[in-house]
Amino acid sequence: MDEIQKTLLEQVAGLHEFPTGAYNIRANGESVSRNTTAHIDIVTKQDKPGIDIVIKPGTKKESVHIPVLLSQSGLKEMVYNDFYVGDDCDVTIVAGCGIHNSGNEESRHDGIHRFFIGRNSHVKYVEKHYGSGDGNGQRIMNPQTVVELGDNSFMELETVQIRGVDSTIRKTEAVLGESSKLIITERLLTHGSQNAESYFSVDLNGADSSANLISRSVAKENSRQLFVSKMNGNNRCAGHSECDGIIMDNAKISALPEITANHLDAALIHEAAIGKIAGEQITKLMTLGLTEAEAEEQIVNGFLR
């Protein structure tokens, strides 16, 4: 990998070198490095671009890294990655995409990640998106995540858009089994004239299943954001959806939360709040020696943490 790709890798996966454990690193449309373990296999799909990640039953305290890096201006790709997680597993999966575009052509990565998670498993999934480059070409990412969560399993899904993504449509769908639990945390920052749309759909099908969806976003300058969430309680369950947004400059944020109870014992809550930074917060930090811009930055960073 060249220096640009190494920087992208650090931003989206927190890696300075190849990780331990299982991994597949994709750069400019090709797999550049891969490692499997005794418990985790990674297989190239034969019918379309992408990989199958197979995690054997009983796998504990192992990780999988599958970052995607684009540093070639004008490259457009669509990949399909499927995760098959067996029963009684405890694993961490780190994905994400970094695009560096210093040219005039559009660079774009679209990806569909599907998770088939067995019973009694715990999966932590982290996906980060980052863009850089001083060209006029756009950096576009459209990730889609589909989850089938088995009985008594727990999934933590953390999705982060750091900076530099001009346009993104982010879709997440989940179906929960009996006594399963899902926590989704979205952190999103847009600036300039960027546009970001987030769509969430959660079906609480299993008895005693639960879901907690939290979105925290900051829209600066002339950027636009749309948040749409749908949560369906189809059994005895508990669901919570929360969208908190900070709006700055000439930006716009729209939030459309929806909850539907299709069972007498479905307990669902939704919350949405959008507003500017309170003036007293800025004043307090300025009394400690920060400039107004530095105070705003501190507040934004703390809000998105």
Contacts in CASP RR format, 6 or more apart in sequence:
PFRMAT RR
TARGET T0000
AUTHOR 0000-0000-0000
METHOD contacts of the structure
MODEL  1
MDEIQKTLLEQVAGLHEFPTGAYNIRANGESVSRNTTAHIDIVTKQDKPG
IDIVIKPGTKKESVHIPVLLSQSGLKEMVYNDFYVGDDCDVTIVAGCGIH
NSGNEESRHDGIHRFFIGRNSHVKYVEKHYGSGDGNGQRIMNPQTVVELG
DNSFMELETVQIRGVDSTIRKTEAVLGESSKLIITERLLTHGSQNAESYF
SVDLNGADSSANLISRSVAKENSRQLFVSKMNGNNRCAGHSECDGIIMDN
AKISALPEITANHLDAALIHEAAIGKIAGEQITKLMTLGLTEAEAEEQIV
NGFLR
1 9 0 8 1.000
1 25 0 8 1.000
1 27 0 8 1.000
1 32 0 8 1.000
1 69 0 8 1.000
2 71 0 8 1.000
4 71 0 8 1.000
4 100 0 8 1.000
5 27 0 8 1.000
5 69 0 8 1.000
5 71 0 8 1.000
5 100 0 8 1.000
6 16 0 8 1.000
7 100 0 8 1.000
7 132 0 8 1.000
8 67 0 8 1.000
8 69 0 8 1.000
8 70 0 8 1.000
8 71 0 8 1.000
8 98 0 8 1.000
8 99 0 8 1.000
8 100 0 8 1.000
8 130 0 8 1.000
8 131 0 8 1.000
8 132 0 8 1.000
9 15 0 8 1.000
9 16 0 8 1.000
9 25 0 8 1.000
9 67 0 8 1.000
9 69 0 8 1.000
10 16 0 8 1.000
11 98 0 8 1.000
11 128 0 8 1.000
11 130 0 8 1.000
11 131 0 8 1.000
11 132 0 8 1.000
11 162 0 8 1.000
12 67 0 8 1.000
12 68 0 8 1.000
12 69 0 8 1.000
12 96 0 8 1.000
12 97 0 8 1.000
12 98 0 8 1.000
12 128 0 8 1.000
12 129 0 8 1.000
12 130 0 8 1.000
12 162 0 8 1.000
13 19 0 8 1.000
13 65 0 8 1.000
13 67 0 8 1.000
13 94 0 8 1.000
13 96 0 8 1.000
13 128 0 8 1.000
15 65 0 8 1.000
15 67 0 8 1.000
18 25 0 8 1.000
18 33 0 8 1.000
18 35 0 8 1.000
19 63 0 8 1.000
19 65 0 8 1.000
20 63 0 8 1.000
21 35 0 8 1.000
21 37 0 8 1.000
21 40 0 8 1.000
21 62 0 8 1.000
21 63 0 8 1.000
21 64 0 8 1.000
21 65 0 8 1.000
22 35 0 8 1.000
22 36 0 8 1.000
22 37 0 8 1.000
22 40 0 8 1.000
22 41 0 8 1.000
22 42 0 8 1.000
22 53 0 8 1.000
22 62 0 8 1.000
22 63 0 8 1.000
22 64 0 8 1.000
22 65 0 8 1.000
23 33 0 8 1.000
23 34 0 8 1.000
23 35 0 8 1.000
23 42 0 8 1.000
23 64 0 8 1.000
23 65 0 8 1.000
23 66 0 8 1.000
24 31 0 8 1.000
24 33 0 8 1.000
24 34 0 8 1.000
24 42 0 8 1.000
24 51 0 8 1.000
24 53 0 8 1.000
24 65 0 8 1.000
24 66 0 8 1.000
25 31 0 8 1.000
25 32 0 8 1.000
25 33 0 8 1.000
25 34 0 8 1.000
25 65 0 8 1.000
25 66 0 8 1.000
25 67 0 8 1.000
25 69 0 8 1.000
26 32 0 8 1.000
26 66 0 8 1.000
26 67 0 8 1.000
26 68 0 8 1.000
26 69 0 8 1.000
26 79 0 8 1.000
27 68 0 8 1.000
27 69 0 8 1.000
27 70 0 8 1.000
27 71 0 8 1.000
28 69 0 8 1.000
28 70 0 8 1.000
28 71 0 8 1.000
28 72 0 8 1.000
28 75 0 8 1.000
29 49 0 8 1.000
29 70 0 8 1.000
29 75 0 8 1.000
29 77 0 8 1.000
31 44 0 8 1.000
31 51 0 8 1.000
34 42 0 8 1.000
36 42 0 8 1.000
37 62 0 8 1.000
39 55 0 8 1.000
39 56 0 8 1.000
39 58 0 8 1.000
39 59 0 8 1.000
39 62 0 8 1.000
40 53 0 8 1.000
40 54 0 8 1.000
40 55 0 8 1.000
40 56 0 8 1.000
40 59 0 8 1.000
40 62 0 8 1.000
40 64 0 8 1.000
40 91 0 8 1.000
41 53 0 8 1.000
41 54 0 8 1.000
41 56 0 8 1.000
42 51 0 8 1.000
42 52 0 8 1.000
42 53 0 8 1.000
42 54 0 8 1.000
42 64 0 8 1.000
42 66 0 8 1.000
43 51 0 8 1.000
43 52 0 8 1.000
43 54 0 8 1.000
44 50 0 8 1.000
44 51 0 8 1.000
45 51 0 8 1.000
45 52 0 8 1.000
45 80 0 8 1.000
48 80 0 8 1.000
49 77 0 8 1.000
49 78 0 8 1.000
49 79 0 8 1.000
49 80 0 8 1.000
50 79 0 8 1.000
50 80 0 8 1.000
50 81 0 8 1.000
51 66 0 8 1.000
51 81 0 8 1.000
51 82 0 8 1.000
52 81 0 8 1.000
52 82 0 8 1.000
52 84 0 8 1.000
53 64 0 8 1.000
53 66 0 8 1.000
53 81 0 8 1.000
53 82 0 8 1.000
53 83 0 8 1.000
53 84 0 8 1.000
53 93 0 8 1.000
54 84 0 8 1.000
55 62 0 8 1.000
55 64 0 8 1.000
55 83 0 8 1.000
55 84 0 8 1.000
55 85 0 8 1.000
55 86 0 8 1.000
55 89 0 8 1.000
55 91 0 8 1.000
56 86 0 8 1.000
56 89 0 8 1.000
57 86 0 8 1.000
57 87 0 8 1.000
57 88 0 8 1.000
57 89 0 8 1.000
58 86 0 8 1.000
58 87 0 8 1.000
58 88 0 8 1.000
58 89 0 8 1.000
59 86 0 8 1.000
59 89 0 8 1.000
59 90 0 8 1.000
59 91 0 8 1.000
60 89 0 8 1.000
60 90 0 8 1.000
60 91 0 8 1.000
61 90 0 8 1.000
61 91 0 8 1.000
62 91 0 8 1.000
62 92 0 8 1.000
63 91 0 8 1.000
63 92 0 8 1.000
63 93 0 8 1.000
63 94 0 8 1.000
64 91 0 8 1.000
64 92 0 8 1.000
64 93 0 8 1.000
64 94 0 8 1.000
65 93 0 8 1.000
65 94 0 8 1.000
65 95 0 8 1.000
66 81 0 8 1.000
66 93 0 8 1.000
66 94 0 8 1.000
66 95 0 8 1.000
66 96 0 8 1.000
67 94 0 8 1.000
67 95 0 8 1.000
67 96 0 8 1.000
67 97 0 8 1.000
67 98 0 8 1.000
68 79 0 8 1.000
68 95 0 8 1.000
68 96 0 8 1.000
68 97 0 8 1.000
68 98 0 8 1.000
68 109 0 8 1.000
69 97 0 8 1.000
69 98 0 8 1.000
70 77 0 8 1.000
70 97 0 8 1.000
70 98 0 8 1.000
70 99 0 8 1.000
70 100 0 8 1.000
70 101 0 8 1.000
70 107 0 8 1.000
70 109 0 8 1.000
71 99 0 8 1.000
71 100 0 8 1.000
72 107 0 8 1.000
73 101 0 8 1.000
73 102 0 8 1.000
73 103 0 8 1.000
73 104 0 8 1.000
73 105 0 8 1.000
73 107 0 8 1.000
73 135 0 8 1.000
73 137 0 8 1.000
74 101 0 8 1.000
74 103 0 8 1.000
74 105 0 8 1.000
74 106 0 8 1.000
74 107 0 8 1.000
74 108 0 8 1.000
74 137 0 8 1.000
75 107 0 8 1.000
75 108 0 8 1.000
76 106 0 8 1.000
76 107 0 8 1.000
76 108 0 8 1.000
76 109 0 8 1.000
77 108 0 8 1.000
77 109 0 8 1.000
77 110 0 8 1.000
78 110 0 8 1.000
78 111 0 8 1.000
78 112 0 8 1.000
79 109 0 8 1.000
79 110 0 8 1.000
79 111 0 8 1.000
79 112 0 8 1.000
80 111 0 8 1.000
80 112 0 8 1.000
80 114 0 8 1.000
81 95 0 8 1.000
81 111 0 8 1.000
81 112 0 8 1.000
81 113 0 8 1.000
81 114 0 8 1.000
82 113 0 8 1.000
82 114 0 8 1.000
82 116 0 8 1.000
83 93 0 8 1.000
83 113 0 8 1.000
83 114 0 8 1.000
83 115 0 8 1.000
83 116 0 8 1.000
83 117 0 8 1.000
84 116 0 8 1.000
85 91 0 8 1.000
85 115 0 8 1.000
85 116 0 8 1.000
85 117 0 8 1.000
85 118 0 8 1.000
85 121 0 8 1.000
85 123 0 8 1.000
86 117 0 8 1.000
86 118 0 8 1.000
86 121 0 8 1.000
87 118 0 8 1.000
87 119 0 8 1.000
87 120 0 8 1.000
87 121 0 8 1.000
88 119 0 8 1.000
88 120 0 8 1.000
88 121 0 8 1.000
89 118 0 8 1.000
89 121 0 8 1.000
89 122 0 8 1.000
89 123 0 8 1.000
90 121 0 8 1.000
90 122 0 8 1.000
91 121 0 8 1.000
91 122 0 8 1.000
91 123 0 8 1.000
91 124 0 8 1.000
92 123 0 8 1.000
92 124 0 8 1.000
92 125 0 8 1.000
92 126 0 8 1.000
93 123 0 8 1.000
93 124 0 8 1.000
93 125 0 8 1.000
93 126 0 8 1.000
94 126 0 8 1.000
94 127 0 8 1.000
95 113 0 8 1.000
95 125 0 8 1.000
95 126 0 8 1.000
95 127 0 8 1.000
95 128 0 8 1.000
96 127 0 8 1.000
96 128 0 8 1.000
96 129 0 8 1.000
96 143 0 8 1.000
97 109 0 8 1.000
97 129 0 8 1.000
97 130 0 8 1.000
97 141 0 8 1.000
97 143 0 8 1.000
98 109 0 8 1.000
98 129 0 8 1.000
98 130 0 8 1.000
98 131 0 8 1.000
98 132 0 8 1.000
98 141 0 8 1.000
99 107 0 8 1.000
99 109 0 8 1.000
99 130 0 8 1.000
99 131 0 8 1.000
99 132 0 8 1.000
99 139 0 8 1.000
99 140 0 8 1.000
99 141 0 8 1.000
99 165 0 8 1.000
100 131 0 8 1.000
100 132 0 8 1.000
100 133 0 8 1.000
101 107 0 8 1.000
101 131 0 8 1.000
101 132 0 8 1.000
101 133 0 8 1.000
101 135 0 8 1.000
101 137 0 8 1.000
101 138 0 8 1.000
101 139 0 8 1.000
102 133 0 8 1.000
102 134 0 8 1.000
102 135 0 8 1.000
103 135 0 8 1.000
103 136 0 8 1.000
103 137 0 8 1.000
104 135 0 8 1.000
104 136 0 8 1.000
104 137 0 8 1.000
105 137 0 8 1.000
106 137 0 8 1.000
106 138 0 8 1.000
106 140 0 8 1.000
107 137 0 8 1.000
107 138 0 8 1.000
107 139 0 8 1.000
107 140 0 8 1.000
108 138 0 8 1.000
108 139 0 8 1.000
108 140 0 8 1.000
108 141 0 8 1.000
108 142 0 8 1.000
109 140 0 8 1.000
109 141 0 8 1.000
109 142 0 8 1.000
110 141 0 8 1.000
110 142 0 8 1.000
110 143 0 8 1.000
110 144 0 8 1.000
111 142 0 8 1.000
111 143 0 8 1.000
111 144 0 8 1.000
112 144 0 8 1.000
112 145 0 8 1.000
112 146 0 8 1.000
113 127 0 8 1.000
113 143 0 8 1.000
113 144 0 8 1.000
113 145 0 8 1.000
113 146 0 8 1.000
114 145 0 8 1.000
114 146 0 8 1.000
114 147 0 8 1.000
114 148 0 8 1.000
115 123 0 8 1.000
115 125 0 8 1.000
115 145 0 8 1.000
115 146 0 8 1.000
115 147 0 8 1.000
115 148 0 8 1.000
115 149 0 8 1.000
115 155 0 8 1.000
116 148 0 8 1.000
117 123 0 8 1.000
117 147 0 8 1.000
117 148 0 8 1.000
117 149 0 8 1.000
117 150 0 8 1.000
117 153 0 8 1.000
117 155 0 8 1.000
118 150 0 8 1.000
118 151 0 8 1.000
118 153 0 8 1.000
119 150 0 8 1.000
119 151 0 8 1.000
119 152 0 8 1.000
119 153 0 8 1.000
120 151 0 8 1.000
120 152 0 8 1.000
120 153 0 8 1.000
121 150 0 8 1.000
121 153 0 8 1.000
121 154 0 8 1.000
122 153 0 8 1.000
122 154 0 8 1.000
122 155 0 8 1.000
123 153 0 8 1.000
123 154 0 8 1.000
123 155 0 8 1.000
123 156 0 8 1.000
124 155 0 8 1.000
124 156 0 8 1.000
124 158 0 8 1.000
125 145 0 8 1.000
125 155 0 8 1.000
125 156 0 8 1.000
125 157 0 8 1.000
125 158 0 8 1.000
126 158 0 8 1.000
126 159 0 8 1.000
126 160 0 8 1.000
127 143 0 8 1.000
127 145 0 8 1.000
127 157 0 8 1.000
127 158 0 8 1.000
127 159 0 8 1.000
127 160 0 8 1.000
128 159 0 8 1.000
128 160 0 8 1.000
128 161 0 8 1.000
128 162 0 8 1.000
129 141 0 8 1.000
129 143 0 8 1.000
129 160 0 8 1.000
129 161 0 8 1.000
129 162 0 8 1.000
129 165 0 8 1.000
129 168 0 8 1.000
130 161 0 8 1.000
130 162 0 8 1.000
130 163 0 8 1.000
130 164 0 8 1.000
130 165 0 8 1.000
131 139 0 8 1.000
131 162 0 8 1.000
131 163 0 8 1.000
131 164 0 8 1.000
131 165 0 8 1.000
132 163 0 8 1.000
132 164 0 8 1.000
133 139 0 8 1.000
138 166 0 8 1.000
138 167 0 8 1.000
139 164 0 8 1.000
139 165 0 8 1.000
139 166 0 8 1.000
139 167 0 8 1.000
140 165 0 8 1.000
140 166 0 8 1.000
140 167 0 8 1.000
140 168 0 8 1.000
141 165 0 8 1.000
141 167 0 8 1.000
141 168 0 8 1.000
142 168 0 8 1.000
142 169 0 8 1.000
142 170 0 8 1.000
143 159 0 8 1.000
143 168 0 8 1.000
143 170 0 8 1.000
143 171 0 8 1.000
144 170 0 8 1.000
144 171 0 8 1.000
144 172 0 8 1.000
144 173 0 8 1.000
145 157 0 8 1.000
145 159 0 8 1.000
145 171 0 8 1.000
145 172 0 8 1.000
145 173 0 8 1.000
146 172 0 8 1.000
146 173 0 8 1.000
146 174 0 8 1.000
147 155 0 8 1.000
147 157 0 8 1.000
147 172 0 8 1.000
147 173 0 8 1.000
147 174 0 8 1.000
147 175 0 8 1.000
147 182 0 8 1.000
148 174 0 8 1.000
148 175 0 8 1.000
149 155 0 8 1.000
149 174 0 8 1.000
149 175 0 8 1.000
149 176 0 8 1.000
149 177 0 8 1.000
149 180 0 8 1.000
149 182 0 8 1.000
150 176 0 8 1.000
150 177 0 8 1.000
150 178 0 8 1.000
150 180 0 8 1.000
151 177 0 8 1.000
151 178 0 8 1.000
151 179 0 8 1.000
151 180 0 8 1.000
151 206 0 8 1.000
152 178 0 8 1.000
152 179 0 8 1.000
152 180 0 8 1.000
153 177 0 8 1.000
153 180 0 8 1.000
153 181 0 8 1.000
154 180 0 8 1.000
154 181 0 8 1.000
154 182 0 8 1.000
154 183 0 8 1.000
155 174 0 8 1.000
155 180 0 8 1.000
155 181 0 8 1.000
155 182 0 8 1.000
155 183 0 8 1.000
156 183 0 8 1.000
156 185 0 8 1.000
157 172 0 8 1.000
157 182 0 8 1.000
157 183 0 8 1.000
157 184 0 8 1.000
157 185 0 8 1.000
158 184 0 8 1.000
158 185 0 8 1.000
158 187 0 8 1.000
159 170 0 8 1.000
159 172 0 8 1.000
159 184 0 8 1.000
159 185 0 8 1.000
159 186 0 8 1.000
159 187 0 8 1.000
160 186 0 8 1.000
160 187 0 8 1.000
160 188 0 8 1.000
161 168 0 8 1.000
161 170 0 8 1.000
161 187 0 8 1.000
161 188 0 8 1.000
161 189 0 8 1.000
161 190 0 8 1.000
161 196 0 8 1.000
162 189 0 8 1.000
163 189 0 8 1.000
163 191 0 8 1.000
164 191 0 8 1.000
164 194 0 8 1.000
165 190 0 8 1.000
165 194 0 8 1.000
165 196 0 8 1.000
166 193 0 8 1.000
166 194 0 8 1.000
166 195 0 8 1.000
167 194 0 8 1.000
167 195 0 8 1.000
167 196 0 8 1.000
168 195 0 8 1.000
168 196 0 8 1.000
168 197 0 8 1.000
169 197 0 8 1.000
169 199 0 8 1.000
170 186 0 8 1.000
170 196 0 8 1.000
170 197 0 8 1.000
170 198 0 8 1.000
170 199 0 8 1.000
171 199 0 8 1.000
171 200 0 8 1.000
172 184 0 8 1.000
172 198 0 8 1.000
172 199 0 8 1.000
172 200 0 8 1.000
172 201 0 8 1.000
173 200 0 8 1.000
173 201 0 8 1.000
173 202 0 8 1.000
174 182 0 8 1.000
174 184 0 8 1.000
174 201 0 8 1.000
174 202 0 8 1.000
174 203 0 8 1.000
174 211 0 8 1.000
175 203 0 8 1.000
175 205 0 8 1.000
176 182 0 8 1.000
176 202 0 8 1.000
176 203 0 8 1.000
176 204 0 8 1.000
176 205 0 8 1.000
176 206 0 8 1.000
176 209 0 8 1.000
176 210 0 8 1.000
176 211 0 8 1.000
176 237 0 8 1.000
177 205 0 8 1.000
177 206 0 8 1.000
177 209 0 8 1.000
178 206 0 8 1.000
178 207 0 8 1.000
178 208 0 8 1.000
178 209 0 8 1.000
179 206 0 8 1.000
179 207 0 8 1.000
179 208 0 8 1.000
179 209 0 8 1.000
180 206 0 8 1.000
180 209 0 8 1.000
180 210 0 8 1.000
181 209 0 8 1.000
181 210 0 8 1.000
181 211 0 8 1.000
182 202 0 8 1.000
182 209 0 8 1.000
182 210 0 8 1.000
182 211 0 8 1.000
182 212 0 8 1.000
183 211 0 8 1.000
183 212 0 8 1.000
183 214 0 8 1.000
184 200 0 8 1.000
184 202 0 8 1.000
184 211 0 8 1.000
184 212 0 8 1.000
184 213 0 8 1.000
184 214 0 8 1.000
185 214 0 8 1.000
185 215 0 8 1.000
185 216 0 8 1.000
186 198 0 8 1.000
186 213 0 8 1.000
186 214 0 8 1.000
186 215 0 8 1.000
186 216 0 8 1.000
186 217 0 8 1.000
187 216 0 8 1.000
187 217 0 8 1.000
187 304 0 8 1.000
188 196 0 8 1.000
188 198 0 8 1.000
188 215 0 8 1.000
188 216 0 8 1.000
188 217 0 8 1.000
188 218 0 8 1.000
188 225 0 8 1.000
189 217 0 8 1.000
189 218 0 8 1.000
189 220 0 8 1.000
189 300 0 8 1.000
189 304 0 8 1.000
190 196 0 8 1.000
190 217 0 8 1.000
190 218 0 8 1.000
190 219 0 8 1.000
190 220 0 8 1.000
190 223 0 8 1.000
190 224 0 8 1.000
190 225 0 8 1.000
190 251 0 8 1.000
191 220 0 8 1.000
191 221 0 8 1.000
191 223 0 8 1.000
192 220 0 8 1.000
192 221 0 8 1.000
192 222 0 8 1.000
192 223 0 8 1.000
193 221 0 8 1.000
193 222 0 8 1.000
193 223 0 8 1.000
194 223 0 8 1.000
194 224 0 8 1.000
195 223 0 8 1.000
195 224 0 8 1.000
195 225 0 8 1.000
196 217 0 8 1.000
196 223 0 8 1.000
196 224 0 8 1.000
196 225 0 8 1.000
196 226 0 8 1.000
197 225 0 8 1.000
197 226 0 8 1.000
197 228 0 8 1.000
198 215 0 8 1.000
198 225 0 8 1.000
198 226 0 8 1.000
198 227 0 8 1.000
198 228 0 8 1.000
199 228 0 8 1.000
199 229 0 8 1.000
200 213 0 8 1.000
200 228 0 8 1.000
200 229 0 8 1.000
200 230 0 8 1.000
200 231 0 8 1.000
200 241 0 8 1.000
201 229 0 8 1.000
201 230 0 8 1.000
201 231 0 8 1.000
201 232 0 8 1.000
202 211 0 8 1.000
202 213 0 8 1.000
202 229 0 8 1.000
202 230 0 8 1.000
202 231 0 8 1.000
202 232 0 8 1.000
202 239 0 8 1.000
203 232 0 8 1.000
203 233 0 8 1.000
203 234 0 8 1.000
204 210 0 8 1.000
204 211 0 8 1.000
204 231 0 8 1.000
204 232 0 8 1.000
204 233 0 8 1.000
204 234 0 8 1.000
204 235 0 8 1.000
204 237 0 8 1.000
204 238 0 8 1.000
204 239 0 8 1.000
204 266 0 8 1.000
205 234 0 8 1.000
205 235 0 8 1.000
206 234 0 8 1.000
206 235 0 8 1.000
206 237 0 8 1.000
207 235 0 8 1.000
207 236 0 8 1.000
207 237 0 8 1.000
208 235 0 8 1.000
208 236 0 8 1.000
208 237 0 8 1.000
209 235 0 8 1.000
209 237 0 8 1.000
209 238 0 8 1.000
210 237 0 8 1.000
210 238 0 8 1.000
210 239 0 8 1.000
211 231 0 8 1.000
211 237 0 8 1.000
211 238 0 8 1.000
211 239 0 8 1.000
211 240 0 8 1.000
212 239 0 8 1.000
212 240 0 8 1.000
213 229 0 8 1.000
213 231 0 8 1.000
213 240 0 8 1.000
213 241 0 8 1.000
213 242 0 8 1.000
214 242 0 8 1.000
214 244 0 8 1.000
215 227 0 8 1.000
215 229 0 8 1.000
215 242 0 8 1.000
215 243 0 8 1.000
215 244 0 8 1.000
215 245 0 8 1.000
216 244 0 8 1.000
216 245 0 8 1.000
216 303 0 8 1.000
216 304 0 8 1.000
217 225 0 8 1.000
217 227 0 8 1.000
217 243 0 8 1.000
217 244 0 8 1.000
217 245 0 8 1.000
217 246 0 8 1.000
217 253 0 8 1.000
218 245 0 8 1.000
218 246 0 8 1.000
218 248 0 8 1.000
218 300 0 8 1.000
218 303 0 8 1.000
218 304 0 8 1.000
219 225 0 8 1.000
219 245 0 8 1.000
219 246 0 8 1.000
219 247 0 8 1.000
219 248 0 8 1.000
219 251 0 8 1.000
219 252 0 8 1.000
219 253 0 8 1.000
220 248 0 8 1.000
220 249 0 8 1.000
220 251 0 8 1.000
221 248 0 8 1.000
221 249 0 8 1.000
221 250 0 8 1.000
221 251 0 8 1.000
222 249 0 8 1.000
222 250 0 8 1.000
222 251 0 8 1.000
223 251 0 8 1.000
223 252 0 8 1.000
224 251 0 8 1.000
224 252 0 8 1.000
224 253 0 8 1.000
225 251 0 8 1.000
225 252 0 8 1.000
225 253 0 8 1.000
225 254 0 8 1.000
226 253 0 8 1.000
226 254 0 8 1.000
226 256 0 8 1.000
227 243 0 8 1.000
227 253 0 8 1.000
227 254 0 8 1.000
227 255 0 8 1.000
227 256 0 8 1.000
227 257 0 8 1.000
227 272 0 8 1.000
228 256 0 8 1.000
228 257 0 8 1.000
228 258 0 8 1.000
229 241 0 8 1.000
229 243 0 8 1.000
229 256 0 8 1.000
229 257 0 8 1.000
229 258 0 8 1.000
229 270 0 8 1.000
230 258 0 8 1.000
230 259 0 8 1.000
230 260 0 8 1.000
231 239 0 8 1.000
231 241 0 8 1.000
231 258 0 8 1.000
231 259 0 8 1.000
231 260 0 8 1.000
231 268 0 8 1.000
231 270 0 8 1.000
232 259 0 8 1.000
232 260 0 8 1.000
232 262 0 8 1.000
233 239 0 8 1.000
233 259 0 8 1.000
233 260 0 8 1.000
233 261 0 8 1.000
233 262 0 8 1.000
233 263 0 8 1.000
233 266 0 8 1.000
233 268 0 8 1.000
234 262 0 8 1.000
234 263 0 8 1.000
234 266 0 8 1.000
235 263 0 8 1.000
235 265 0 8 1.000
235 266 0 8 1.000
236 263 0 8 1.000
236 265 0 8 1.000
236 266 0 8 1.000
237 263 0 8 1.000
237 265 0 8 1.000
237 266 0 8 1.000
237 267 0 8 1.000
237 268 0 8 1.000
238 267 0 8 1.000
238 268 0 8 1.000
239 259 0 8 1.000
239 267 0 8 1.000
239 268 0 8 1.000
239 269 0 8 1.000
240 268 0 8 1.000
240 269 0 8 1.000
240 270 0 8 1.000
240 271 0 8 1.000
241 257 0 8 1.000
241 259 0 8 1.000
241 268 0 8 1.000
241 269 0 8 1.000
241 270 0 8 1.000
241 271 0 8 1.000
242 270 0 8 1.000
242 271 0 8 1.000
242 272 0 8 1.000
243 255 0 8 1.000
243 257 0 8 1.000
243 271 0 8 1.000
243 272 0 8 1.000
243 273 0 8 1.000
243 274 0 8 1.000
244 272 0 8 1.000
244 273 0 8 1.000
244 274 0 8 1.000
244 303 0 8 1.000
245 253 0 8 1.000
245 255 0 8 1.000
245 273 0 8 1.000
245 274 0 8 1.000
245 275 0 8 1.000
246 274 0 8 1.000
246 275 0 8 1.000
246 276 0 8 1.000
246 277 0 8 1.000
246 299 0 8 1.000
246 300 0 8 1.000
246 303 0 8 1.000
247 253 0 8 1.000
247 274 0 8 1.000
247 275 0 8 1.000
247 276 0 8 1.000
248 276 0 8 1.000
248 277 0 8 1.000
248 296 0 8 1.000
253 274 0 8 1.000
255 272 0 8 1.000
255 274 0 8 1.000
257 270 0 8 1.000
257 271 0 8 1.000
257 272 0 8 1.000
258 270 0 8 1.000
259 268 0 8 1.000
259 269 0 8 1.000
259 270 0 8 1.000
260 268 0 8 1.000
261 268 0 8 1.000
277 296 0 8 1.000
277 299 0 8 1.000
277 300 0 8 1.000
281 295 0 8 1.000
281 299 0 8 1.000
282 292 0 8 1.000
282 295 0 8 1.000
282 296 0 8 1.000
282 299 0 8 1.000
285 294 0 8 1.000
285 295 0 8 1.000
285 298 0 8 1.000
285 299 0 8 1.000
286 292 0 8 1.000
286 295 0 8 1.000
290 298 0 8 1.000
END
